[in-house]
Amino acid sequence: MRALLFAALLFPLASTAADLELGLTIKDHRFTPAELKVPAGKKIKLVVSNQDSTPEEFESHELNREKVIAGNGKATIYVGPLTPGKYPFFGEFNEKTARGVIIAE
């Protein structure tokens, strides 16, 4: 009973975990859009859809994030709140083509 009450209390928090939700697609080993503009000071929920049949890793040293997205899979990555600036990201498995940047303004 206690666990159920605890879960019920956490559920509303999960729905407000991010101020903004954005989609990011991986196709042909490229991120689309390659540039995401976001408001500074907001928490961001990135929903990354990998439309390739092979896995890709979303990686950003500036955002301190690494996440493998299975082929034909999805992953959610939370970032922020961000200070104004540019935050590059790349695909670890296809660094030459899978590149992008988040710009916080």
MOPAC internal coordinates of N, CA, C and O (Angstrom, degrees):
PM7 1SCF
backbone

  N    0.0000 0     0.00 0     0.00 0    0    0    0
  C    1.4510 1     0.00 0     0.00 0    1    0    0
  C    1.5329 1   110.49 1     0.00 0    2    1    0
  O    1.2310 1   120.74 1   137.03 1    3    2    1
  N    1.3225 1   116.19 1   -42.97 1    3    2    1
  C    1.4564 1   120.52 1  -179.92 1    5    3    2
  C    1.5269 1   111.59 1   -61.48 1    6    5    3
  O    1.2310 1   120.69 1   138.09 1    7    6    5
  N    1.3476 1   116.28 1   -41.91 1    7    6    5
  C    1.4600 1   120.81 1   179.81 1    9    7    6
  C    1.5222 1   110.42 1   -62.91 1   10    9    7
  O    1.2310 1   120.00 1   140.46 1   11   10    9
  N    1.3243 1   117.60 1   -39.54 1   11   10    9
  C    1.4616 1   121.45 1   178.72 1   13   11   10
  C    1.5214 1   110.91 1   -64.43 1   14   13   11
  O    1.2310 1   119.99 1   137.45 1   15   14   13
  N    1.2971 1   117.62 1   -42.55 1   15   14   13
  C    1.4607 1   121.95 1   177.09 1   17   15   14
  C    1.5210 1   110.61 1   -63.09 1   18   17   15
  O    1.2310 1   120.60 1   136.30 1   19   18   17
  N    1.3174 1   116.46 1   -43.70 1   19   18   17
  C    1.4591 1   121.27 1   178.81 1   21   19   18
  C    1.5275 1   110.80 1   -60.93 1   22   21   19
  O    1.2310 1   120.16 1   135.53 1   23   22   21
  N    1.3373 1   117.29 1   -44.47 1   23   22   21
  C    1.4656 1   121.60 1   178.73 1   25   23   22
  C    1.5269 1   110.77 1   -62.98 1   26   25   23
  O    1.2310 1   120.27 1   140.34 1   27   26   25
  N    1.3160 1   117.08 1   -39.66 1   27   26   25
  C    1.4647 1   120.88 1   179.33 1   29   27   26
  C    1.5256 1   110.96 1   -64.97 1   30   29   27
  O    1.2310 1   120.63 1   144.46 1   31   30   29
  N    1.3036 1   116.40 1   -35.54 1   31   30   29
  C    1.4590 1   119.65 1   178.13 1   33   31   30
  C    1.5222 1   111.66 1   -70.60 1   34   33   31
  O    1.2310 1   120.00 1   146.33 1   35   34   33
  N    1.3240 1   117.60 1   -33.67 1   35   34   33
  C    1.4554 1   121.51 1  -179.48 1   37   35   34
  C    1.5239 1   112.97 1   -77.39 1   38   37   35
  O    1.2310 1   119.63 1   151.31 1   39   38   37
  N    1.3153 1   118.30 1   -28.69 1   39   38   37
  C    1.4680 1   121.25 1  -175.40 1   41   39   38
  C    1.5275 1   112.67 1   -55.42 1   42   41   39
  O    1.2310 1   118.36 1   133.13 1   43   42   41
  N    1.3365 1   120.73 1   -46.87 1   43   42   41
  C    1.4640 1   118.61 1   178.46 1   45   43   42
  C    1.5187 1   112.58 1   -62.34 1   46   45   43
  O    1.2310 1   119.64 1   147.99 1   47   46   45
  N    1.3196 1   118.30 1   -32.01 1   47   46   45
  C    1.4582 1   120.77 1   178.78 1   49   47   46
  C    1.5208 1   111.03 1   -66.53 1   50   49   47
  O    1.2310 1   120.17 1   142.14 1   51   50   49
  N    1.3079 1   117.29 1   -37.86 1   51   50   49
  C    1.4625 1   120.85 1  -179.31 1   53   51   50
  C    1.5256 1   111.07 1   -63.51 1   54   53   51
  O    1.2310 1   119.87 1   143.63 1   55   54   53
  N    1.3161 1   117.85 1   -36.37 1   55   54   53
  C    1.4567 1   120.12 1  -177.56 1   57   55   54
  C    1.5238 1   112.29 1   -74.28 1   58   57   55
  O    1.2310 1   119.28 1   163.79 1   59   58   57
  N    1.3108 1   118.97 1   -16.21 1   59   58   57
  C    1.4622 1   121.33 1   179.39 1   61   59   58
  C    1.5265 1   111.44 1  -113.38 1   62   61   59
  O    1.2310 1   120.30 1  -159.16 1   63   62   61
  N    1.3211 1   117.04 1    20.84 1   63   62   61
  C    1.4615 1   120.91 1  -176.13 1   65   63   62
  C    1.5213 1   112.75 1   -67.78 1   66   65   63
  O    1.2310 1   119.70 1   157.75 1   67   66   65
  N    1.3331 1   118.17 1   -22.25 1   67   66   65
  C    1.4613 1   120.96 1  -178.86 1   69   67   66
  C    1.5235 1   109.46 1  -131.66 1   70   69   67
  O    1.2310 1   121.37 1   -34.16 1   71   70   69
  N    1.3400 1   114.98 1   145.84 1   71   70   69
  C    1.4555 1   120.80 1   176.84 1   73   71   70
  C    1.5270 1   111.53 1   -81.89 1   74   73   71
  O    1.2310 1   120.74 1   156.17 1   75   74   73
  N    1.3423 1   116.19 1   -23.83 1   75   74   73
  C    1.4578 1   121.18 1  -173.92 1   77   75   74
  C    1.5201 1   109.33 1  -146.70 1   78   77   75
  O    1.2310 1   120.18 1   -44.35 1   79   78   77
  N    1.3399 1   117.27 1   135.65 1   79   78   77
  C    1.4603 1   121.87 1   176.60 1   81   79   78
  C    1.5246 1   108.84 1  -113.19 1   82   81   79
  O    1.2310 1   120.99 1   -50.09 1   83   82   81
  N    1.3317 1   115.71 1   129.91 1   83   82   81
  C    1.4626 1   121.46 1  -179.54 1   85   83   82
  C    1.5185 1   109.60 1  -129.03 1   86   85   83
  O    1.2310 1   121.20 1   -33.61 1   87   86   85
  N    1.3266 1   115.30 1   146.39 1   87   86   85
  C    1.4506 1   121.20 1   177.31 1   89   87   86
  C    1.5206 1   110.91 1   -99.82 1   90   89   87
  O    1.2310 1   120.92 1   -36.38 1   91   90   89
  N    1.3060 1   115.85 1   143.62 1   91   90   89
  C    1.4541 1   123.47 1   177.87 1   93   91   90
  C    1.5227 1   106.11 1  -136.88 1   94   93   91
  O    1.2310 1   120.42 1   -47.82 1   95   94   93
  N    1.3341 1   116.80 1   132.18 1   95   94   93
  C    1.4572 1   121.41 1  -176.95 1   97   95   94
  C    1.5206 1   110.17 1  -116.65 1   98   97   95
  O    1.2310 1   121.36 1   -38.77 1   99   98   97
  N    1.3213 1   115.00 1   141.23 1   99   98   97
  C    1.4605 1   121.45 1   171.54 1  101   99   98
  C    1.5267 1   106.18 1  -109.24 1  102  101   99
  O    1.2310 1   120.64 1   -58.35 1  103  102  101
  N    1.3244 1   116.38 1   121.65 1  103  102  101
  C    1.4594 1   121.31 1   177.07 1  105  103  102
  C    1.5191 1   107.66 1  -148.70 1  106  105  103
  O    1.2310 1   120.77 1   -44.71 1  107  106  105
  N    1.3241 1   116.13 1   135.29 1  107  106  105
  C    1.4618 1   121.73 1  -176.27 1  109  107  106
  C    1.5274 1   111.12 1    54.47 1  110  109  107
  O    1.2310 1   121.12 1  -143.32 1  111  110  109
  N    1.3267 1   115.46 1    36.68 1  111  110  109
  C    1.4688 1   123.61 1   177.97 1  113  111  110
  C    1.5278 1   112.18 1    60.54 1  114  113  111
  O    1.2310 1   120.58 1  -144.34 1  115  114  113
  N    1.3316 1   116.50 1    35.66 1  115  114  113
  C    1.4730 1   122.78 1   176.88 1  117  115  114
  C    1.5291 1   108.67 1  -135.43 1  118  117  115
  O    1.2310 1   121.25 1   -33.05 1  119  118  117
  N    1.3377 1   115.21 1   146.95 1  119  118  117
  C    1.4626 1   120.65 1   173.88 1  121  119  118
  C    1.5225 1   109.25 1   -88.31 1  122  121  119
  O    1.2310 1   121.00 1   -44.02 1  123  122  121
  N    1.3425 1   115.70 1   135.98 1  123  122  121
  C    1.4609 1   121.43 1   175.39 1  125  123  122
  C    1.5211 1   107.85 1  -132.73 1  126  125  123
  O    1.2310 1   119.18 1   -52.00 1  127  126  125
  N    1.3142 1   119.16 1   128.00 1  127  126  125
  C    1.4580 1   126.19 1    -7.72 1  129  127  126
  C    1.5297 1   110.20 1   -71.13 1  130  129  127
  O    1.2310 1   121.13 1   -26.25 1  131  130  129
  N    1.3234 1   115.45 1   153.75 1  131  130  129
  C    1.4641 1   120.73 1   179.75 1  133  131  130
  C    1.5235 1   111.17 1   -79.34 1  134  133  131
  O    1.2310 1   120.49 1   164.72 1  135  134  133
  N    1.3329 1   116.67 1   -15.28 1  135  134  133
  C    1.4649 1   121.26 1   179.31 1  137  135  134
  C    1.5195 1   108.67 1  -132.01 1  138  137  135
  O    1.2310 1   120.98 1   -55.96 1  139  138  137
  N    1.3207 1   115.73 1   124.04 1  139  138  137
  C    1.4589 1   122.26 1   177.53 1  141  139  138
  C    1.5162 1   108.73 1  -116.36 1  142  141  139
  O    1.2310 1   120.30 1   -58.54 1  143  142  141
  N    1.3197 1   117.03 1   121.46 1  143  142  141
  C    1.4687 1   120.72 1   175.13 1  145  143  142
  C    1.5233 1   108.24 1   -98.12 1  146  145  143
  O    1.2310 1   121.44 1   -51.20 1  147  146  145
  N    1.3290 1   114.84 1   128.80 1  147  146  145
  C    1.4629 1   121.02 1  -177.39 1  149  147  146
  C    1.5270 1   109.10 1  -131.71 1  150  149  147
  O    1.2310 1   120.39 1   -25.50 1  151  150  149
  N    1.3145 1   116.85 1   154.50 1  151  150  149
  C    1.4614 1   118.65 1   175.34 1  153  151  150
  C    1.5317 1   110.56 1   -73.95 1  154  153  151
  O    1.2310 1   120.84 1   -43.82 1  155  154  153
  N    1.3046 1   116.00 1   136.18 1  155  154  153
  C    1.4620 1   120.76 1   176.23 1  157  155  154
  C    1.5293 1   108.86 1   -64.97 1  158  157  155
  O    1.2310 1   120.98 1   -29.68 1  159  158  157
  N    1.3135 1   115.73 1   150.32 1  159  158  157
  C    1.4578 1   120.75 1   175.88 1  161  159  158
  C    1.5181 1   114.73 1    81.67 1  162  161  159
  O    1.2310 1   119.55 1  -173.15 1  163  162  161
  N    1.3181 1   118.46 1     6.85 1  163  162  161
  C    1.4686 1   121.97 1  -179.08 1  165  163  162
  C    1.5196 1   110.31 1  -114.01 1  166  165  163
  O    1.2310 1   120.65 1   -33.83 1  167  166  165
  N    1.3250 1   116.35 1   146.17 1  167  166  165
  C    1.4593 1   121.22 1   172.75 1  169  167  166
  C    1.5259 1   107.56 1   -79.25 1  170  169  167
  O    1.2310 1   120.71 1   -41.81 1  171  170  169
  N    1.3301 1   116.25 1   138.19 1  171  170  169
  C    1.4530 1   122.16 1  -175.44 1  173  171  170
  C    1.5285 1   109.76 1  -119.87 1  174  173  171
  O    1.2310 1   121.10 1   -44.91 1  175  174  173
  N    1.3256 1   115.49 1   135.09 1  175  174  173
  C    1.4613 1   122.03 1   172.66 1  177  175  174
  C    1.5242 1   106.73 1  -108.45 1  178  177  175
  O    1.2310 1   120.52 1   -68.06 1  179  178  177
  N    1.3271 1   116.60 1   111.94 1  179  178  177
  C    1.4650 1   121.68 1   176.08 1  181  179  178
  C    1.5205 1   108.26 1   -94.82 1  182  181  179
  O    1.2310 1   120.53 1   -55.91 1  183  182  181
  N    1.3211 1   116.60 1   124.09 1  183  182  181
  C    1.4540 1   121.51 1   173.69 1  185  183  182
  C    1.5211 1   106.00 1  -105.44 1  186  185  183
  O    1.2310 1   120.91 1   -70.76 1  187  186  185
  N    1.3302 1   115.87 1   109.24 1  187  186  185
  C    1.4608 1   122.16 1  -174.60 1  189  187  186
  C    1.5229 1   109.00 1  -101.06 1  190  189  187
  O    1.2310 1   120.77 1   -59.43 1  191  190  189
  N    1.3390 1   116.14 1   120.57 1  191  190  189
  C    1.4622 1   122.68 1   178.41 1  193  191  190
  C    1.5240 1   108.84 1  -107.15 1  194  193  191
  O    1.2310 1   120.74 1   -58.77 1  195  194  193
  N    1.3132 1   116.19 1   121.23 1  195  194  193
  C    1.4577 1   120.97 1   178.66 1  197  195  194
  C    1.5221 1   108.08 1   -97.05 1  198  197  195
  O    1.2310 1   120.29 1   -72.35 1  199  198  197
  N    1.3365 1   117.06 1   107.65 1  199  198  197
  C    1.4546 1   121.47 1   180.00 1  201  199  198
  C    1.5239 1   112.26 1   -89.89 1  202  201  199
  O    1.2310 1   120.05 1   177.41 1  203  202  201
  N    1.3197 1   117.51 1    -2.59 1  203  202  201
  C    1.4629 1   121.65 1   174.88 1  205  203  202
  C    1.5309 1   108.70 1   -81.52 1  206  205  203
  O    1.2310 1   120.67 1   -21.85 1  207  206  205
  N    1.3180 1   116.33 1   158.15 1  207  206  205
  C    1.4707 1   120.67 1   179.45 1  209  207  206
  C    1.5276 1   112.20 1   -81.61 1  210  209  207
  O    1.2310 1   120.64 1   168.53 1  211  210  209
  N    1.3281 1   116.37 1   -11.47 1  211  210  209
  C    1.4629 1   121.27 1  -179.68 1  213  211  210
  C    1.5286 1   110.31 1  -105.60 1  214  213  211
  O    1.2310 1   119.72 1   -27.03 1  215  214  213
  N    1.3238 1   118.14 1   152.97 1  215  214  213
  C    1.4658 1   120.03 1   178.86 1  217  215  214
  C    1.5281 1   111.78 1   -69.42 1  218  217  215
  O    1.2310 1   121.37 1   -21.98 1  219  218  217
  N    1.3162 1   114.98 1   158.02 1  219  218  217
  C    1.4624 1   122.36 1   174.06 1  221  219  218
  C    1.5220 1   107.41 1  -140.75 1  222  221  219
  O    1.2310 1   121.13 1   -30.16 1  223  222  221
  N    1.3249 1   115.45 1   149.84 1  223  222  221
  C    1.4619 1   119.86 1   177.96 1  225  223  222
  C    1.5175 1   109.42 1  -110.83 1  226  225  223
  O    1.2310 1   120.67 1   -58.94 1  227  226  225
  N    1.3244 1   116.33 1   121.06 1  227  226  225
  C    1.4628 1   121.70 1   171.43 1  229  227  226
  C    1.5114 1   105.97 1   -77.86 1  230  229  227
  O    1.2310 1   120.60 1   -56.64 1  231  230  229
  N    1.3388 1   116.46 1   123.36 1  231  230  229
  C    1.4627 1   119.63 1  -179.77 1  233  231  230
  C    1.5139 1   110.36 1  -138.33 1  234  233  231
  O    1.2310 1   121.20 1   -41.66 1  235  234  233
  N    1.3265 1   115.31 1   138.34 1  235  234  233
  C    1.4605 1   121.80 1   175.18 1  237  235  234
  C    1.5198 1   108.60 1  -149.20 1  238  237  235
  O    1.2310 1   121.25 1   -62.03 1  239  238  237
  N    1.3228 1   115.21 1   117.97 1  239  238  237
  C    1.4669 1   119.51 1   176.57 1  241  239  238
  C    1.5227 1   110.08 1   -69.07 1  242  241  239
  O    1.2310 1   120.31 1   141.43 1  243  242  241
  N    1.3349 1   117.00 1   -38.57 1  243  242  241
  C    1.4698 1   121.79 1  -178.30 1  245  243  242
  C    1.5263 1   112.10 1   -67.35 1  246  245  243
  O    1.2310 1   120.38 1   146.69 1  247  246  245
  N    1.3351 1   116.88 1   -33.31 1  247  246  245
  C    1.4628 1   121.13 1   178.38 1  249  247  246
  C    1.5304 1   112.20 1   -91.21 1  250  249  247
  O    1.2310 1   120.93 1   171.16 1  251  250  249
  N    1.3378 1   115.83 1    -8.84 1  251  250  249
  C    1.4627 1   121.63 1  -177.64 1  253  251  250
  C    1.5339 1   110.98 1    57.40 1  254  253  251
  O    1.2310 1   121.24 1  -131.34 1  255  254  253
  N    1.3431 1   115.23 1    48.66 1  255  254  253
  C    1.4604 1   120.85 1  -178.52 1  257  255  254
  C    1.5219 1   110.91 1  -132.91 1  258  257  255
  O    1.2310 1   121.01 1   -39.35 1  259  258  257
  N    1.3186 1   115.67 1   140.65 1  259  258  257
  C    1.4627 1   124.29 1   172.85 1  261  259  258
  C    1.5162 1   106.74 1  -143.11 1  262  261  259
  O    1.2310 1   120.54 1   -50.50 1  263  262  261
  N    1.3246 1   116.57 1   129.50 1  263  262  261
  C    1.4654 1   119.48 1  -179.97 1  265  263  262
  C    1.5204 1   108.74 1  -153.45 1  266  265  263
  O    1.2310 1   120.48 1   -55.56 1  267  266  265
  N    1.3199 1   116.69 1   124.44 1  267  266  265
  C    1.4624 1   121.21 1   175.55 1  269  267  266
  C    1.5201 1   108.05 1   -85.31 1  270  269  267
  O    1.2310 1   121.40 1   -49.75 1  271  270  269
  N    1.3423 1   114.93 1   130.25 1  271  270  269
  C    1.4618 1   121.20 1   177.52 1  273  271  270
  C    1.5238 1   106.89 1  -111.17 1  274  273  271
  O    1.2310 1   120.23 1   -61.23 1  275  274  273
  N    1.3033 1   117.17 1   118.77 1  275  274  273
  C    1.4588 1   122.22 1  -178.07 1  277  275  274
  C    1.5256 1   110.71 1   -60.90 1  278  277  275
  O    1.2310 1   120.94 1   -25.04 1  279  278  277
  N    1.3262 1   115.80 1   154.96 1  279  278  277
  C    1.4532 1   119.74 1   174.22 1  281  279  278
  C    1.5194 1   109.75 1   -58.12 1  282  281  279
  O    1.2310 1   120.59 1   -45.22 1  283  282  281
  N    1.3299 1   116.47 1   134.78 1  283  282  281
  C    1.4696 1   123.13 1  -176.95 1  285  283  282
  C    1.5281 1   112.14 1    57.68 1  286  285  283
  O    1.2310 1   120.50 1  -150.99 1  287  286  285
  N    1.3262 1   116.65 1    29.01 1  287  286  285
  C    1.4609 1   121.20 1  -178.67 1  289  287  286
  C    1.5153 1   112.52 1  -119.22 1  290  289  287
  O    1.2310 1   121.17 1     0.08 1  291  290  289
  N    1.3241 1   115.37 1  -179.92 1  291  290  289
  C    1.4651 1   122.98 1   179.06 1  293  291  290
  C    1.5186 1   108.88 1  -132.08 1  294  293  291
  O    1.2310 1   121.76 1   -24.98 1  295  294  293
  N    1.3202 1   114.24 1   155.02 1  295  294  293
  C    1.4584 1   120.36 1   175.05 1  297  295  294
  C    1.5224 1   108.51 1  -147.46 1  298  297  295
  O    1.2310 1   120.93 1   -27.76 1  299  298  297
  N    1.3071 1   115.82 1   152.24 1  299  298  297
  C    1.4566 1   122.20 1   177.07 1  301  299  298
  C    1.5199 1   108.31 1  -112.35 1  302  301  299
  O    1.2310 1   121.24 1   -48.08 1  303  302  301
  N    1.3344 1   115.23 1   131.92 1  303  302  301
  C    1.4627 1   121.46 1  -179.24 1  305  303  302
  C    1.5235 1   107.46 1  -129.25 1  306  305  303
  O    1.2310 1   120.42 1   -56.45 1  307  306  305
  N    1.3176 1   116.81 1   123.55 1  307  306  305
  C    1.4692 1   121.57 1   178.06 1  309  307  306
  C    1.5219 1   109.14 1   -97.78 1  310  309  307
  O    1.2310 1   120.63 1   -44.01 1  311  310  309
  N    1.3244 1   116.40 1   135.99 1  311  310  309
  C    1.4644 1   122.08 1   175.87 1  313  311  310
  C    1.5204 1   109.06 1  -137.56 1  314  313  311
  O    1.2310 1   121.64 1   -20.23 1  315  314  313
  N    1.3312 1   114.47 1   159.77 1  315  314  313
  C    1.4535 1   119.82 1   173.91 1  317  315  314
  C    1.5083 1   112.89 1    91.44 1  318  317  315
  O    1.2310 1   122.57 1     2.22 1  319  318  317
  N    1.3323 1   112.68 1  -177.78 1  319  318  317
  C    1.4601 1   127.47 1     3.32 1  321  319  318
  C    1.5342 1   111.07 1   -66.45 1  322  321  319
  O    1.2310 1   121.60 1   -36.36 1  323  322  321
  N    1.3269 1   114.54 1   143.64 1  323  322  321
  C    1.4577 1   121.71 1  -175.78 1  325  323  322
  C    1.5226 1   111.64 1  -102.32 1  326  325  323
  O    1.2310 1   120.82 1   -36.13 1  327  326  325
  N    1.3191 1   116.04 1   143.87 1  327  326  325
  C    1.4589 1   120.60 1   171.25 1  329  327  326
  C    1.5303 1   107.13 1   -81.88 1  330  329  327
  O    1.2310 1   119.28 1   -20.99 1  331  330  329
  N    1.3248 1   118.98 1   159.01 1  331  330  329
  C    1.4623 1   119.73 1   179.67 1  333  331  330
  C    1.5293 1   111.54 1   -55.85 1  334  333  331
  O    1.2310 1   121.19 1   -43.72 1  335  334  333
  N    1.3234 1   115.33 1   136.28 1  335  334  333
  C    1.4589 1   120.26 1   179.91 1  337  335  334
  C    1.5140 1   111.85 1   154.85 1  338  337  335
  O    1.2310 1   121.53 1     4.74 1  339  338  337
  N    1.3349 1   114.68 1  -175.26 1  339  338  337
  C    1.4639 1   121.93 1  -179.92 1  341  339  338
  C    1.5226 1   109.08 1  -110.26 1  342  341  339
  O    1.2310 1   121.13 1   -44.49 1  343  342  341
  N    1.3223 1   115.44 1   135.51 1  343  342  341
  C    1.4520 1   123.14 1  -177.33 1  345  343  342
  C    1.5324 1   108.85 1  -127.34 1  346  345  343
  O    1.2310 1   120.23 1   -87.52 1  347  346  345
  N    1.3417 1   117.16 1    92.48 1  347  346  345
  C    1.4625 1   119.56 1  -179.03 1  349  347  346
  C    1.5331 1   112.20 1   -70.12 1  350  349  347
  O    1.2310 1   121.46 1   -29.07 1  351  350  349
  N    1.3258 1   114.82 1   150.93 1  351  350  349
  C    1.4553 1   121.72 1   173.21 1  353  351  350
  C    1.5259 1   108.30 1  -139.14 1  354  353  351
  O    1.2310 1   120.92 1   -17.94 1  355  354  353
  N    1.3348 1   115.85 1   162.06 1  355  354  353
  C    1.4566 1   119.57 1  -178.76 1  357  355  354
  C    1.5205 1   109.69 1  -153.74 1  358  357  355
  O    1.2310 1   121.43 1   -14.65 1  359  358  357
  N    1.3217 1   114.87 1   165.35 1  359  358  357
  C    1.4553 1   121.42 1   174.59 1  361  359  358
  C    1.5215 1   108.49 1   -93.45 1  362  361  359
  O    1.2310 1   120.74 1   -63.70 1  363  362  361
  N    1.2852 1   116.19 1   116.30 1  363  362  361
  C    1.4719 1   121.67 1  -177.17 1  365  363  362
  C    1.5270 1   112.29 1   -57.55 1  366  365  363
  O    1.2310 1   120.04 1   146.35 1  367  366  365
  N    1.3369 1   117.54 1   -33.65 1  367  366  365
  C    1.4589 1   120.50 1  -175.61 1  369  367  366
  C    1.5315 1   112.98 1   -86.48 1  370  369  367
  O    1.2310 1   119.81 1   165.05 1  371  370  369
  N    1.3262 1   117.96 1   -14.95 1  371  370  369
  C    1.4715 1   122.78 1  -179.82 1  373  371  370
  C    1.5275 1   109.45 1  -142.84 1  374  373  371
  O    1.2310 1   120.68 1  -119.03 1  375  374  373
  N    1.3233 1   116.30 1    60.97 1  375  374  373
  C    1.4626 1   121.76 1  -172.42 1  377  375  374
  C    1.5213 1   114.15 1   -60.40 1  378  377  375
  O    1.2310 1   119.54 1   149.75 1  379  378  377
  N    1.3227 1   118.49 1   -30.25 1  379  378  377
  C    1.4619 1   120.34 1  -177.34 1  381  379  378
  C    1.5198 1   112.73 1   -69.33 1  382  381  379
  O    1.2310 1   119.94 1   148.04 1  383  382  381
  N    1.3350 1   117.73 1   -31.96 1  383  382  381
  C    1.4663 1   120.13 1  -176.09 1  385  383  382
  C    1.5318 1   113.75 1  -111.63 1  386  385  383
  O    1.2310 1   120.05 1   146.86 1  387  386  385
  N    1.3149 1   117.51 1   -33.14 1  387  386  385
  C    1.4595 1   121.29 1  -176.12 1  389  387  386
  C    1.5171 1   110.02 1   -87.84 1  390  389  387
  O    1.2310 1   120.88 1   -91.59 1  391  390  389
  N    1.3356 1   115.91 1    88.41 1  391  390  389
  C    1.4670 1   121.27 1  -177.66 1  393  391  390
  C    1.5271 1   109.36 1  -138.30 1  394  393  391
  O    1.2310 1   121.25 1   -30.32 1  395  394  393
  N    1.3225 1   115.21 1   149.68 1  395  394  393
  C    1.4610 1   120.33 1   177.60 1  397  395  394
  C    1.5058 1   110.80 1  -165.13 1  398  397  395
  O    1.2310 1   121.63 1    -0.39 1  399  398  397
  N    1.3307 1   114.49 1   179.61 1  399  398  397
  C    1.4615 1   120.03 1  -179.21 1  401  399  398
  C    1.5355 1   109.31 1  -150.39 1  402  401  399
  O    1.2310 1   121.57 1   -37.98 1  403  402  401
  N    1.3079 1   114.61 1   142.02 1  403  402  401
  C    1.4632 1   121.62 1   170.28 1  405  403  402
  C    1.5193 1   106.24 1  -103.36 1  406  405  403
  O    1.2310 1   120.86 1   -51.44 1  407  406  405
  N    1.3233 1   115.96 1   128.56 1  407  406  405
  C    1.4636 1   121.21 1   178.84 1  409  407  406
  C    1.5166 1   108.06 1  -113.24 1  410  409  407
  O    1.2310 1   121.11 1   -65.01 1  411  410  409
  N    1.3297 1   115.47 1   114.99 1  411  410  409
  C    1.4617 1   121.26 1   178.44 1  413  411  410
  C    1.5224 1   108.33 1   -95.45 1  414  413  411
  O    1.2310 1   121.03 1   -55.88 1  415  414  413
  N    1.3221 1   115.63 1   124.12 1  415  414  413
  C    1.4758 1   120.97 1  -178.82 1  417  415  414
  C    1.5130 1   110.97 1  -123.28 1  418  417  415
  O    1.2310 1   120.10 1   180.00 1  419  418  417

